[in-house]
Amino acid sequence: MGYQVKAISQGIGMTSQRTRDRLVSRLRAEGIKDKAVLEAIASTPRHLFVDEALASRAYEDTALPIGHGQTISQPYIVARMTELVMQVSPRTVLEVGTGSGYQAAILAKLVEKVYSTERIEVLATQARQRFRQLGYRNVRVQHSDGSLGWPQFKPFDAIIVTAGGAEIPEDLLGQLAIGGRLVMPLGDQGSQILVSITRTPTVYERVDFEPVSFVPLLGGAG
């Protein structure tokens, strides 16, 4: 079984390591500098986080549908958001919006523990199955309203929100550790920008980055 998983993870043809390496070269050319982040992307089988029919497109630098009105984010955006949170050297990260599990898989190679919430139950279940198959032991997934965070395990050194909203949920800000950083798309659909919020002992410091396009952050759990 272990050999089979390894073979599937390595991929062939359009899912081979050579194809992944070309993606990493593109990300580097687009400005991603963190070597650990690039290595995590090079070693993560993105084709196993999308539908088999889309596997040949898994290493294109583009978002792809995963069903239920959701997408797996563009690799550049995954790398960019990961690079921004890694600047504060986090040990624990909360991800809001598990989706396919790809972002959590990248984080799992870089930090001690990833806590990921997903409001769509079938996606949460599928992500857990992928993590088990691929041997990720430091990712915990919960089916819940991610805008409420995961209070049981607060505070978090970093929080990544993989859906856009007009404002940052107060519950998430409250669960961010002093010195921690939250990264999310902010704004209405069609006019979102990527922002980071770093918590100091006295204030939350915001920095704006590039325009982005994400699915909306919705409350509730279905």
Phi, psi and omega in degrees: 000317180300319179295319181298315179299318180298317181295317179297319182295322182292322176075168178222163176056239183287356177245015185284168178299325179299320178294320177296320180296325176295322176299315180298321178298320177295317180297320178297318179294332180275359172114001177284123188249336185293113184296323180294322178295315179297321178293322178296320179291321179297330185260004182254124184282084183301333181295342177273358180253007177234167176300144183305327181293340181255004186302325182292345179256005188298332184254017166282150180274070182210153173286150180226147180289144176236010180092165177060028178073015183246165179225159166270127189296154173305133181307322178301317181293319176301313180296317182296312180295321179295316179301319181294318180285330181291345178294342178257011177050058183286150171258325179237137181230135171260128174251128176258111182104076182299317184057234180285339183102357186295314180299317179296324180295320176296313180298323184297336178277353189240339184230170183287319186212135176242127174250122186233132180248144180219128183279343180260113191301318183296324178292320178298317180295315180297320180296316177302317180297319178297316181298320178295315182298322185268359174082022176281116184257351187247025176241130177240128184247136177233135174276106185194174174284104185294338180294345177269355181073209178217077189304331183302330186246011178292159358276157179255140178290334178208152176226129175245126178250119187259033174210152186264146177217161179289337178212163181273126180303131181300324180299324180290316178301321181291339181264005179273130180292155172300128184088355181276170183224136174250135178233129179200160172281132183238135179123170178285159178302133182098345180215044180269148171231152177277130180232154169240141177238116179253127182271122174257175179300340185239331185217170170255121183261125183254137173231132179263142179238219189277161173296144179219172177221113181233159171294157184287147174280117183247147177275174179081173178220125184242000000 
